[in-house]
Amino acid sequence: MRLYFFLFLAFVGLLFSCNEEITIGSTILEDTSIDVSFTDTLDINVETVVDDTVVTYRTGVDTRTFLLGELNDSSFGFSKSDIYLSTQLLSGLLPSFDTLSVDSIIMIIPLDTFGQFGNDAAIHNIEVFQLIEELKVSEENNQILSSDSFEYGTTLVGQYNNVVNHRDSVDIGLASNRDSIVKSFPQLRIPLKPDFWLPIIGDTSIFNNEENSADYKEFVKGFVLRSSPDDSSMAGLNLSNNSPLNITVYYTNLTGNVQGSYLIDIGAIRTSEFMHDYSNTPVSEVLGLVNTDFAYIQSMQGVNLSVDLSSVKTLENTIINKAQLEFFLLEETDPLVDPVAGLDVLFVNEGGTSTQILDSSLSNTSADYLGGSLESTVVGGQTLRKYELDISNHVILIARGEIENPIISIEARNKPQRATRSIVLGQSHPDFPMRLKLVTSKP
């Protein structure tokens, strides 16, 4: 038993000598030989800033939700998301249409049940246009950014004008027997114009064997989907690697006794393009200002919080046991979309690359060091919701001088896949200001 006791004492000594991240227990805090203090007086400077771009596609990363539609938010202004899809042939030969007729050509895209934002009952006018150039992935970092745009034509090749119902299954006829109706997963089914497709599928130089996907791409380089709903609404499309999105060519032989379908692949490469307009909104009023009463965080390619932690450099001779950013959500009456559910923290490293702070990256591989989820709490009898971000490791590295850049960016987690946004109480709020809470020890 005594051996365990001495091992425990040695472990505690190692904690304080190394000054590594650490949440220390109450028994350690009660040690009268250590000067322990709690402070929330360090100055931090907070600013709402516009994001230049976000990664919307990365080779090898399976992203599920892509947004399509528009939102008009009284606080955050206008937001729009378009979707770009690549296309290629699948294996298998296209039947000869000398003896077959095309019944319909449908673009089928599964819906994401967790990706609907705004008015569920809005009617989406979804238009499909053909890309003039293929989607190109950056050779340097194998990714596509939301600020990357791709040229497309002005001729409409498909259209859908209806409610996008992401909850209910749909009734569809079997390809081999249209009279047999089956229920299928929630999906977007966009009719494509035959006058665009018939010359292509009738070209035997393209479809005479399954190796001609390159020839096919000379004619069809991909598609862009755009939606103009009659009310604020964004639909979430499930474009994950295992999602069965495709273009289906339904056909019947001339005597009518054989029915079938041919599938064309879409979305092996997919990306979003976002647009935000903050004109004449509360967000526009705080841009460029530091330490305001309210601050703003938005998903998609929306605004982030920039936090200057330069004051941490004064703690170079202090043992930092815990460093936590705390700030509260402004409760709104009937907001257009839900608040941001979780946050991430990034900084620009010496190489000029935006990357997660150590506390965030550790949370990806083991326990949740960072936190950042929206939680309820009671303060002075009031039930409030707040975010807490444990940035202990990062603050220690700044205090030691191992990280020179004291600026961190607080962003919505999974930004491109959500349309959520939060108004938070800023650093200058009179009642509940944003603050950096520290637990420190001085030998």
Buried (B, 14 or more C-beta within 10 A) or exposed (E): EEEEEEEEEEEBEEBBEEBBBBEBEEEBEEEEEBEBEEEEEBBBBBBBBBBEEBBBBBEEEEBBBBBBBBBBBEBBBBBBBBBBBBBBBEEEEBBEBEEBEBBBBBBBBBBBEEBBBBBBEBBBBBBBBBBEEBBEBBEEEEBBBBEBEBEBEEEEBBEBEEBBBBEEEBEBEEBEEBEEEEEBBBBBBBEBBBEBBBEEBBBEEBBEEEEBBEBBBEEBBBBBBBBEBEBBBBBBBBBBEEBEBBBBBBBBEEEEEEBBBBBBBBBBBBBBBBEBEBEEBBBBEBBEEBBBBBBBBBBBBBBBBBBBBBBBEEBEEBBBBBBBBBBBBBEEEEBBBEBBBBBBBBBEEEEEEBEBBBBBBBBEEEEEBBBBBBEEEEEEEEEBBBBBBBBBBBBBBBBBEEBEEBBBBBBBBBBBBBBBBBBBBBBBBEEBBBBBBBBBBEE
